[in-house]
């Protein structure tokens, strides 16, 4: 299991860059929603490879369910 981290870079003009690592799937949006609401208007999002990755336990459960259903 990797460590979940949030990194913020605050630029002199007031822009804030947020980088999230260690969170697999789309759940990073849930983690950052409250922070982004306090920071102000979000101008863009860049999804990382971790966003598109699937949680290993989800894959195991889905594979098991598919095998059971197909039997």
Secondary structure, 3 states (H helix, E strand, C coil): CCCCEEEEEECCCCCEEEEEECCCHHHHHHHHHHHHHHHCCCCCCCCCHHHHCCCHHHHHHHHHHHHHHHC
